[in-house]
Amino acid sequence: MNKFLVIVGSLMIFVGLGSAALAQSQSSGSYRIDESYIGPGGSVQSSSAGYQESSTLGDSATGSSSSSGYQTQSGFNTTNDPRLVLVINTASIAFGGFSTSVASHATSTFSVLNYTSSGYSVYSIGNPPSNGSHNLAGMGTTAASQVGVEQFGINLVANTSPVSFGADPVQVPSGSFSFGTAASGYDSADNFRYVAGEKIAESVKASGETDFTISYIVNVATTTPGGSYSGNQELLVVGTY
């Protein structure tokens, strides 16, 4: 299975187009169909020395269809080129001052879409914010915010505690075309987690755009060193073909 990788830093916007990876075609032990149609006619591409055209005539069906094991894109102008796009919508976040009596919180957003693939996974790379040699304690177990206990955690859903903030994944244009979800451990409202390198979001099949919101919390203890904390989060998106 080929994999197409895109790494995007928190201050970057990166659009990836597949090159080495190839979309899976319909095949058996003796035959393979890369592009096929049912209808009175159609052309994927026509060209001359001066012009190039893509045209259709009488599509019998358009759009995507899928089952548990297969999926297909219908319509003369579909392409077998894989595409994976990741957009970081938030350049930076700020928590303000930390307190042992109240949780600090913030949000950021990113968007993912893919085409002609078997889905994607999003991984979060990077340590929790640090002050010198001290990193805030990442939440290795999914749990609720607890003031007075040092915690750094995230989730990708709407929350009502410690305050109302965050949002569930938004499917664009609708849930009929887009299928991104928060990954296990990061999909429970009012519960947070952070383990560097873990999967935080995914789609199990080709998907239109999904807009994700990352909700962050920070709690500190009386033993947490004072000072300014900073960090960098990178998102790694892996599309499978």
Order of alpha helices (4+ residues) and beta strands (2+ residues): beta-beta-beta-beta-beta-beta-beta-beta-beta-beta-beta-beta-beta-beta-beta-beta-beta-beta-beta
